[in-house]
Amino acid sequence: MLLGDKLQDCSITEKAFSRFVRLALCVGIEVVFIAPSKPWMYGTIEESNKGFDKRFWQKELFIDLKDIRRKSKTFFETENKFYL
């Protein structure tokens, strides 16, 4: 089963959200949107996304949704130590 198909197992079915946003919410990732009146935030968010992609999605291999949840929790616990 493809990872995108895992959305069928998730209770988040709101079509207004993209598949990526629904998947992120499904695995417990807090999605943060940029306020429309604050365009200077784009650079900060894009740098965060680039780092997340490089240090998580490209570095890890995932077996299933449960594996993503487990590894993402560990990843964010480690990453958040740098910002607290």
N, C-alpha and C positions, 0 to 999 in steps of 0.2 A: 504494500500500500504506500502510495506517495504521501509525503509529509503534508501537502496541501489537502489531501483527502481527510486528514485528521480533523479538519474543521467540522466535519460531520459529527464527530464525537463531542464537540464543544457546544455549550448552551448559548453561546453568543452568536445570534443569527441576524443581527441588524445589518441590512444590506447597505446602509449608508457608509459603513466602514469598509475599507479595502480588505482583501483577503489577508494581507500582511498584518494589518492592525488587528483584525480578529484573531489571527494566530498568536500574535504577541500577547493580547489580552488572555487568550486561552491558556497560554503557558505561564501566566503570572507576571508578565513584563508590564510595568507601568508605562503607558504611552503618554508622552508629553507633547502637546501641540504648541506652536509658537503663536503668541498673541498677534493678531493682524496689525496692531498699531506699534509693534516693536520689531521692525525688519532687521535691526542690528543683531538680533538673537540668532539669525540663520547661520552665521559663521560658527558660533559656539555649538549649536546643535549638529551641524554637519561634521565638525571635528569629533564630536562625541560618537556620532554614527560611524565615522571612518575608523575610529579606534575600536569600537565594538565589533565591527566587521572583521578587522585585522586580528584582534586578540581573542575573538570568540568563534564567529562563524567559519573563518578560514583556518583556524588552528585546531578545532575539535572535529571529531567524527561522531555522528549521532545515530543511534540504533532506532529510536522511536521517540514519541512525544514525551514519554516518562523520562527518558534519558536527557532530552533537552531541558526539561524542568529541573532535573537534578543538577546538571552541569551549569545551567544559567544561575541557579541559586548560589552555588559555590563561586562562580565568576563574579557575581555582583557583591557578594560578601567580601571578596578579596579586593575588588575595585573600589568599593566604598570606603575602605580603610584609608585610602589616599586622600579622600575628600572630607573626612570628619576631623 
